[in-house]
């Protein structure tokens, strides 16, 4: 029997959505305010879902303290109060859309959580706009 556990975290970060291959006009038409050359910020809400069989000895799918520490060390400490375009190496050549941020977070955590567990990242960029990966 699989059980899902969830950990919610929060980070603030700035970014700019921009495709350097496009003209200024194309970028503005596609990304609008999110293409502001001086960047803009979001208060991101992050939900990490881990699903699997509870351990028969502990009753845990995953120790929530361990999960919290993994997220803090590898995600929030790296992303919080950062400019994603400038301060986070994964976005040097990757547009930091909510979709791409969720994929990057998933890829970072996937290597840290045992493979027998399912992992899903839900990222709220605003209270009404959010993404999930994998879908």
N, C-alpha and C positions, 0 to 999 in steps of 0.2 A: 504494500500500500504506500503510494507516494503521498508526501505531505509537502506543501509549499510554505516557506517562511520568507518574510519580507523585512528589509531594513530600509528606513527612510533617512536620507541625509540632505544637506543643503549646501550650496556654494554660490558665491557671487563671482561673476566673470564678465569681462568685456570681450567683444569681438567685432569684426567687420566682415560682412559677406561680400566677396569680391572675386571676380575671375580676371586674372591679369591678362588673359588672352583677348578680352573684350574691350571695346571702347568704353569711355566714361559714360556715354549715353546708354549703351547696352546694359552696363552694370546698374545704372540708376533705374532703368526701366524694369529690370528683372528683380533687383533686391530692394529698391525704394529706400526708405529710411535706414534699413539695415546695411546700406552701402556707405554710410557716413564715413568720410575719410578720417575722422577723429575718433571713430569707434563708438560703441554704445554698449550698455550692460544689461544683464538679466540676473534675477534672483532665481537660480535653478533649483528645482526640487528633484531629487534623485531617489528612485526606489529600485532596490536590488532584490530580485526574487531568486531564491535557491530552492529547488525541489528535488526530493529524493526519498529514499527509505530511511526512517528514523533508525539510528544506531540502537541495537537491542540493549546495550549496556548503559548508555546515557539517556536514551529517549530523544536525543537531538538529531535533527537533519544535519545541522551545522551549529556549532557553538556561536551564538549571536555576538559574543564579545570578540571572538576571532574574526567574524565577518565585519563587525564594526571597525576593528583595527585595520583590516585589509583595505577597506574603503577609505579610511582616514589616511593611511600611509600612501596608498597608490593613486587615490583620486582627489579627495578634498584638499590634502596638503599640496598637491600639484596644481589644482585648478582654481582654488579659492582665492579671490582678489588678484587674479591674473588677467592679463590680456592674452586670450587664447592664441591669437595670430602671432604674437611676438614672444610669449613666454613658455609655450608648450610645444616641444619639438614635433609632436605628431601633426601639428597644424601648420608647419612651415610651408608645406606644399599641398595642404588639404583644406578646403573651404570649411570653416567651423560652423556648419549648419547644425541644428539640433540632431538631425539624422546622423551626421558624421561624428558628432560628440558622443552620441549613444554607442555607435559602433566602436569608437576608440575606447570608451570605458569598458565595454564588453570584452574587447580583445585584451586589455590590460588585466582584467579580473579573471578571465577564462583560464589563464595559465596559473592562477593562484588558488583556484578552487578545484578540488578533485573532479576528475572527468566523469565519474558516475553520477554527478549531480547536474541537473538542468540549471541553466542560468538565463535570466532575462533582465534587461535593463529598461526601465521606464524613466524618461527624462521629461520633466515639465519645464518648458522655456518661459511660459506664462501660465496663469491658472487655466486658460482655455486651450493652449497649444502644447501638445506633448507627443512624444514618439516612443515606440517600443522596439527593442531589438533583442533577439530576432522576433520577427513579426509572427 
